[in-house]
Amino acid sequence: MVLDDAALKKFGFIPRKAKDAINIDPLQTGGKLTEEASRALLEWGDGYSVCDYCDGVLDLIKKPPIEEFVHSALPEFLNTDVARITHGARESKFTVMHSMAKEGDYIVLDELAHYSSFVAAQRAGLNIRTVPHSGNPEYKTDVDGYATVIDDLIRETGKAPALAQVTYPDGNYGNLADVKRISNLCHRYDVPLMVNGAYSVGRMPIDAKKLGADFIVGSGHKSMASSGPIGVLGVKEEYAGIVFRKSPTHKNKEVEFLGCTVRGAPVMTMMASFPHVVERTNRWYDEVADARWFSSRLEDLGIMQMGDKPHNHDLMFFEAPVLYEISQAAKKGRYFLYKEMKQRKIHGIKSGLTKYFKLSTFQVGRENLKYIADSFEEIIDKYQKMG
Ligand SMILES: Cc1ncc(COP(=O)(O)O)c(C=O)c1O
């Protein structure tokens, strides 16, 4: 018997309303499952299913081929010496911070770092110094600021920070900082650099060695067409012994990973999507062209894109005085934009936002982007005529 949604609801099934909408939520565009991953999710959904033939170490499982993925495909993709899967970008960052620094040490973050970077450092008992950005409208990270902050710390505390991090791109403006210059600066002081690629690994070509990254972090559910929670971590050989150190009591278990990380379906979805993910990073320049085209359509409507210009990433932040003005008089107030978008089956601009919002054009396609830009135009016209 095949049950429909209504019948399934009785047993706790919750249909997802936004599933079939055009999605421009930056958190979600890069995490949409491929068909292969959707199948993998069903096939491997039972709890510890991936451990059918496990000898005690998750990343050494041969059937399914997790070992091949973690120890061969993933490091090659990231161009790092060693890689692991984690529960997400934040877990990757925490692992590195916790292993590379001692409680009370300083680390350096860009001011645009995601909250999870700050919280990861706090959980590890670390002190944080931030590198400023240029503020409105470009929000450019001050590359030389890394040297200034490191110099200040050496003068004040007598030693260099244990680690520096840069968010590439940042999660608000989609700005791509000059990581190569940042890594050169940090390495002059022997400070290792972690690159948070939550919005780049799986979307655009990333080469940790070319960037000079000692650690590279990715988010599977955000950018690698995977079902969460899952992330990746690439580590330079020089630091592998520290980050992947083994338990003195349980000889094959890595302490920072509590023995094993992703023990179920998310890793199978990541592996199932991987060929598609590798392939889509080769088409990144089409994505950038789409983002720029969309940005210019919105700018023509008086909706201004902040951050790098021309933009180099699908994640964009807009300032929309025209929509804010409408919201002051609209019947639904500041919810008018969300309602109008919902009616047009466009999901992703947060409910209640009009003056400032961010969105992502990743994998949306030019035709849908045109529909979204036309929708903005239609909505503005409609309310301006009413006003
Ligand atoms: C820049 C950035 N880094 C990290 C994260 C957290 O990713 P994860 O959910 O994989 O921990 C986010 C989430 O929004 C983010 O925007």
The ligand as a Gaussian input file, in Angstrom:
#p B3LYP/6-31G(d) Opt

LIG

0 1
 C       30.980000      31.176000       6.646000
 C       30.365000      30.040000       7.404000
 N       31.155000      29.132000       8.002000
 C       30.654000      28.083000       8.689000
 C       29.315000      27.907000       8.823000
 C       28.831000      26.720000       9.589000
 O       28.791000      25.589000       8.779000
 P       28.416000      24.182000       9.387000
 O       26.924000      24.147000       9.490000
 O       28.932000      23.173000       8.407000
 O       29.066000      24.079000      10.711000
 C       28.461000      28.817000       8.249000
 C       27.002000      28.659000       8.386000
 O       26.188000      29.480000       7.982000
 C       29.000000      29.925000       7.525000
 O       28.207000      30.843000       6.950000

